Amino acid sequence: MANYHLDNKDPDTANTLYYNDGYIIHIANPTEQDIASLAKKTAISTQTINKALANKERARIDLRDNFIFAVINSPIKTGDNAFSISPICIFLTKKNMTIISYDKVNALKYIDNIDNKNMSGINLLLGLMYGIASEFNIITKLIISKFERLEIELLTSTKNEDVISIMDLQRSLVFFSMSLHSNDLAVMRIIKIKDNTCYKTSYFAEIDEELLDDVYTENKQSIEVVVTYSKIITDMMNTVASMVANNQNKFLKFLATITILLTIPMIFASFWGMNVKVPFEGEVIGFIIVLSVSLLTTLLAIIYLWIKKILV
């Protein structure tokens, strides 16, 4: 995705979409010059824009006198099995909507599939939020499929690479859960203020109730799926840890048993290897007798350990 900037650019550029009597501007990783140009186009002071962007990590909806500022968290891929969160900042005025994205996020893709030409500003914001919630759903399903594949491999052979991959997926779901809950608070704030007469005549006058309900439902479904699979992965990791510990204990138990059984003939060999008079010394079959007794004793020890279920 190209880095779109506003230096000496008109709204009629490649990074602009139109709706009703307004237009959408998309800026990726804004520079100081972009902020200055944005301030001229939106009639919002540079100081206000910088102050709003200073706390872009927390999803929220802020209502100002001449604009709405929103921060919505969107998912991004950071590795083969790792995902993270990137904020999308929106300045919504009467005539335009400016979307500022970071981490090479193409925010316009979230509203490419909606009929943006016939939508008002607040509904465009809802459309963007719905697109982000849907993206969370899509990536969560991808994480689930990756986890199910890794789960099979992990149950057959415990490899460090598989464990690390599952930990990456688990960490991604934790990020998703935090961000979806934060986005949900933004949706709830819109629902809370949409019937307020102070805003009914301005930005929220033409709000699409059905679209708002779709955003709310999609976000809630994403939260439920993420929370459910986070718990499943956590339980799976605990199970794997228990399996590894159990296998280690069984192996150590086996080694201890073998050591005990090998000690018995070693005791007989030690006694009959002393430089003193011992039974059967000088006998032709003395070695066979000692060997037979040691083997018989070892066999009895094996039977005893088997009966006590120590020898597994």
Buried (B, 14 or more C-beta within 10 A) or exposed (E): EEEBBBEEBEBEEEBBBEBBEBBBBBBBBBEEEBBBBBBEBBEBEBEBBEEBBEEBEEBBBEBEEEBBBBBBBBBBEBEEBBBBBBBBBBBBBBBBBBBBBBBEBBBBEBBEEBEBEEBBBBBBBBBBBBBBBBBBBEBBEBBBEBBEEBBEBBEEEBEEEBBEBBBBBBBBBBBBBBBBBBBBEBBEBBBEBBEEEEBEEEBBEEBBEEBBEBBBEBBBBBBEBBBEBBEBBEEBBEEBEEEEEEEEEEEEEEEEBEEBBEEBBEEBEEEBEEEEEEEBEEEEEBEEEBBEBBEEBBEEBBEEBEEEEEBE
